[in-house]
Amino acid sequence: MKIKVNGNGYDIEILGNKAKVNGENIDVTLNEQEILINGKKFYLDFIEEGEPSLMIINGMTYLVSKSAVVGISVRELKAPISGLITDVLVRAGSEVNKDQPLVILEAMKMENQIKSPLKGRVREIRVDKGQSVKTGQVLVTFE
């Protein structure tokens, strides 16, 4: 299967407690709240189902989507979960880099950096600091 994590593509094949990621074999053990990858433990704080899904691993936020399509043009950045906007780090017209934090979203008592999926220019910021947002609500649009 092909997945994207924060905009980076991976080819994954699951074989029991082993996985092959981009051709590299790794050992994987998954428990309810943690995953062990090649002997290193990662804590899964929250997973939201959907497309894309939101995963918080060791306090870092990751957007995960299943996709066989590469090069999709992204024009909107949507809230992966419901929460409170605690900071807006860019303005309309700002040039941004891929993976640059754009908005801080607090959910379940954790601050999550919502990062740019692309290198480009911000067209519009559709949220303000202190605003509550719902899953799927558009936060930022791009030119």
Long-range contacts (C-beta under 8 A, 24 or more apart in sequence): 1-66, 2-66, 2-67, 2-68, 3-64, 3-65, 3-66, 3-67, 4-52, 4-63, 4-64, 4-65, 4-67, 5-62, 5-63, 5-64, 6-62, 6-63, 6-99, 6-115, 6-117, 7-63, 7-98, 7-99, 7-115, 7-117, 7-118, 9-67, 9-70, 45-108, 45-110, 46-81, 46-107, 46-108, 46-110, 48-80, 48-81, 48-135, 50-135, 52-80, 53-80, 54-80, 54-81, 54-112, 56-110, 56-112, 59-110, 60-113, 61-112, 61-113, 61-114, 63-117, 74-117, 74-118, 74-142, 75-141, 75-142, 76-138, 76-140, 76-141, 76-142, 77-102, 77-103, 77-114, 77-116, 77-117, 77-138, 77-139, 77-140, 77-141, 77-142, 78-136, 78-137, 78-138, 78-139, 79-105, 79-114, 79-133, 79-134, 79-135, 79-136, 79-137, 79-138, 79-139, 80-105, 80-112, 80-114, 80-135, 81-105, 81-107, 81-108, 81-112, 81-135, 82-107, 82-132, 82-133, 82-134, 82-135, 83-107, 83-108, 83-112, 83-132, 83-133, 84-130, 84-131, 84-132, 84-133, 85-127, 85-128, 85-129, 85-130, 85-131, 85-132, 85-133, 85-139, 86-111, 86-129, 86-130, 87-129, 88-125, 88-127, 88-128, 88-129, 90-122, 90-125, 90-140, 91-122, 91-125, 92-122, 92-123, 92-124, 92-125, 93-121, 93-122, 94-121, 94-122, 95-120, 95-121, 95-122, 96-120, 96-121, 96-122, 102-139, 102-140, 103-127, 103-139, 103-140, 105-133, 105-139, 114-139, 116-140, 118-142
